Amino acid sequence: MPLFKFLRRLVESQRGNALVIGAATMPLMVGSAAVALDTIQLNIWKRQLQRAADSSALAGAHALAQRNSPEASALRDLQLNNHVPLNGAPDIKSAPQAGPYAGDARSVRVALTSQQALPFWAFFTGTPPTITADATARVVATGRFCMLSLYQGTESGIDVSGNADVTLGCGMAANSQATNAVTAAGDSTVTASHIMAVGGVVDSSNLLGNPQLLPFSDKQADPLAHLPDPTVPGNCTSLTVRNDETVSVAGNRCFSSITVSPGGTLLVGPGTYTVNGGNITLQGTVQSTGGTTTGIGGVTFVMTGPNGLAGDLKINADAQLNLHAPTRGLYKGVLFYRDRRASNIEISINGGATSVLEGALYFPQSDIKYSGNASMDVRCMQLIGQRLKFRGSANILNQCPPGSGSDSFEAYVVRLVA
């Protein structure tokens, strides 16, 4: 019969065998290709989802470090960067309830779930595969700091030059984006535990003591950003202390200006001294009274004015200061505070050899030029401002008395940890 002859010839033919084998294996080849395509697509979605979880967790941790809402920042990042539709709301937790960092208040965990249809997968299972991704980012402390430049431009944020000798028992940080955000030039020297910057930090022979250099780090949050904008009390009068005159003040007072002439002495009891619009000019002796460095006593000078328009702080090189910040209350640890709404001026910090300054000099919208005497007692002083410039000698060990309220602040970086 013709059919049997055809089959016999097909069996005996090499071409015929190849045709039969090819036809028989074609479903396997098509199925393998489909499985490969589905697997590749599944891996792409998995990677995209993991990248979104990583980015979202980092955004949340950065917000946590900046004292903003980590959940809101993480969610906003997902809206911008996630390209895989989610199955349900994302699980965003600060101080996560699961994972290796459960209960850690410095951590943010983001868990995402998605179901995406795959044609060949659905043919066999009838349901789309479930894709999951989770990431945890953490705010990691890098050390203790007592100098912070809040300036975010492209010039150096901390500038040490001339014959300045800056010795710190703590670190210095700059939010400057400059290639060299912390500069030490001329015959100046800097000894610090850490030198951190958003921009670059260039090692040089001016940097002594093998400090830990931390270039291209996170922008550091203002450690005193919690302080409210000052209000201006009424009945502010000028305070002038003349030569050979001694004046005592105490309590919460308001002045339109404060001037201590050479040879004059101002004794300030515990309290907050608000200066409305005018300058603080210190050329004589100014001394805290009625408290010790570990007691409740202490003073804060708050410089403000209408709409925050504050005056200038002028400290003469011959001034003899012995001032301690409060150990409790709103201005705990703060010695001077110039309103953050004020325009930028350069505050010059000088002082005689026997001067003692304990507390934070907080000028968030002002440049600070420190030209202190090498013998000034500034073991427990912090400088927070825009650009910080050192032209004199400073030996700031950050050895604050226990309970003084004037301790250093912590700097940080944000890292993916899980």
C-alpha positions, 0 to 999 in steps of 0.5 A: 500500500502506498501509505506503508511504502511511504512510512517505510521510506520515511523510517529508512530516510535520515531526513525523515528521521530528523523531521520526526525528531524535530516535530516531537521535540518542538513542544519541548523547545517552545516550552523551554523558551517560554520558561526562560522568558518568564524566568528572565522577566520574573528576575527583572521584576524582582531586581526592580522591586528590590531596588525600589525597596533599597531606595525607599529604605534609604530615603526613610533613614535619611529623613529619620536622621534629619528629624523628618517623617521616615514613613512619608519620605519612604513612600514619596521615594516609592512613588518616584522610583518604583516601576512594579505595581504593588499588591497592597500597600507597602509596609514601611516601619521606623523601628521595624517590627520584623527583621534583624533590626526589629525594635531599632529606633535608628532603622527603617524597614520597607517590605514590598509585595507584587503579583505579576501575570506571566503567560506560560506560568499562568498556563500551568499554575493558573495564578501569577507568581508573588514577588517580595522584596525588603530592605532595612537602612540604618542611621549609623553614628560615626563619632562625636563632633563639636564643630558644624558648618551648615553652609551648603555651597561650593566654597569651603565650609571650614577654613583654617589659615594663617597661624591658627592652631585648632586642637579638638578632642572631638570632630568637625563636620561641614555640609559644604559640597566643595572639592575640599570642604575643610581647608587648612592652609599656611602654617595652620594646624588642625588636630581632630578625631574626625573630619567629615564633609558632604564634599571632599576632604583632602589630606595634608600635612596641616592635619595632625593626629591621623584624624578619620577623614570622612569625605562625601558623607551625608549632610548633617542635621542641625543639632539645635534645629528644635529650638523655636524662633525666638519671640521678642518680649516687651519693655526692652531697654539698653544696658550699658556698663561703663568703665570701672562700673559693676552691674548685676542682672538676673532672671529672664530679661530683655534689652535693646542692646548690651554694651560692656566697656573696657574696665566695666564688669557685668555679672549675669545671674541664671536666666535668658537674656534677649537682645531685641534688634541691637548689638552685644558688645563685650569689651570688659568683664562678663561673668556668670553668677549664682550657679556652677557648671554642674548646677542649674545656673547658667545663661543664654543670650538670645539675639533676635528682633522684629521678624528675626532681624538680630544685631551683631555679637562683638567680643573684643580680644581683651574681654574677660569672659566666664560664661556657662550655659544652662544645664536644663530648660529650653536652652540647655547647653546653649550660650549664644543663639542668634535668630536663624531668620536673621541675615548672614553677618560674620560673628567674630569670637575673641577673648582674653587669655583667662576667658572661659566659654562653656556651651554652644555658640549657635549662629545658624545663619551667620559665619563665625570667625574664631580668633581666640587666645591660645590660653582661653578655656574652651574645653567645652564649647561647640560652634554651629554656624554657616562658614567657620573660620579659624584665625587664632588658637583654640584648644577645644577638648570637649571635656564637658563637666557631667550634667553641664548640658553642653556635650558634643553632638553625634554625626552619622551616615546612612547605610543599607544594613539588611 
